[in-house]
Amino acid sequence: MPKEYVVIGLIALAGFLGGGVYSTWRTARGLAVVLLVLALVAVGAAVTWLL
């Protein structure tokens, strides 16, 4: 699998998790923080994988 596909998938996952953060921030802040951390890990993994 080309590494560009993995990077695109990780960025898409980060976007999906970011949307979860946005939608759950008012009702469940603890879950939103967990989703935010996971989104940041996905972005970090995408950058690391690309380099």
C-alpha positions as a Markdown table, in Angstrom:
| # | Residue | x | y | z |
|---|---|---|---|---|
| 1 | Met | 0.0 | 0.0 | 0.0 |
| 2 | Pro | 1.5 | 3.4 | -0.9 |
| 3 | Lys | 2.2 | 5.5 | 2.1 |
| 4 | Glu | 0.1 | 8.4 | 0.7 |
| 5 | Tyr | -3.0 | 6.2 | 1.2 |
| 6 | Val | -2.1 | 5.7 | 4.8 |
| 7 | Val | -1.6 | 9.4 | 5.4 |
| 8 | Ile | -4.9 | 10.3 | 3.8 |
| 9 | Gly | -6.6 | 7.7 | 5.9 |
| 10 | Leu | -5.1 | 9.0 | 9.1 |
| 11 | Ile | -6.0 | 12.6 | 8.2 |
| 12 | Ala | -9.6 | 11.4 | 7.5 |
| 13 | Leu | -9.7 | 9.7 | 10.8 |
| 14 | Ala | -8.4 | 12.8 | 12.5 |
| 15 | Gly | -11.2 | 14.8 | 10.8 |
| 16 | Phe | -13.8 | 12.3 | 11.9 |
| 17 | Leu | -12.5 | 12.5 | 15.5 |
| 18 | Gly | -12.4 | 16.3 | 15.3 |
| 19 | Gly | -16.1 | 16.3 | 14.3 |
| 20 | Gly | -16.8 | 14.1 | 17.3 |
| 21 | Val | -15.0 | 16.6 | 19.5 |
| 22 | Tyr | -17.1 | 19.5 | 18.1 |
| 23 | Ser | -20.4 | 17.6 | 18.6 |
| 24 | Thr | -19.7 | 16.3 | 22.1 |
| 25 | Trp | -18.0 | 19.3 | 23.7 |
| 26 | Arg | -21.2 | 20.7 | 25.3 |
| 27 | Thr | -22.6 | 17.5 | 26.6 |
| 28 | Ala | -19.6 | 15.2 | 27.5 |
| 29 | Arg | -16.4 | 17.2 | 27.9 |
| 30 | Gly | -14.5 | 14.2 | 29.2 |
| 31 | Leu | -15.2 | 12.2 | 26.0 |
| 32 | Ala | -14.5 | 15.2 | 23.9 |
| 33 | Val | -11.0 | 15.5 | 25.5 |
| 34 | Val | -10.3 | 11.8 | 24.8 |
| 35 | Leu | -11.4 | 12.3 | 21.2 |
| 36 | Leu | -9.2 | 15.4 | 20.9 |
| 37 | Val | -6.2 | 13.4 | 22.1 |
| 38 | Leu | -6.9 | 10.6 | 19.6 |
| 39 | Ala | -7.3 | 13.2 | 16.8 |
| 40 | Leu | -3.9 | 14.7 | 17.7 |
| 41 | Val | -2.3 | 11.3 | 17.8 |
| 42 | Ala | -3.7 | 10.5 | 14.3 |
| 43 | Val | -2.4 | 13.8 | 12.9 |
| 44 | Gly | 1.0 | 13.2 | 14.5 |
| 45 | Ala | 1.1 | 9.7 | 13.1 |
| 46 | Ala | 0.2 | 11.0 | 9.6 |
| 47 | Val | 3.0 | 13.5 | 9.7 |
| 48 | Thr | 5.5 | 11.0 | 11.1 |
| 49 | Trp | 4.4 | 8.4 | 8.4 |
| 50 | Leu | 4.8 | 11.0 | 5.7 |
| 51 | Leu | 8.3 | 11.9 | 6.8 |
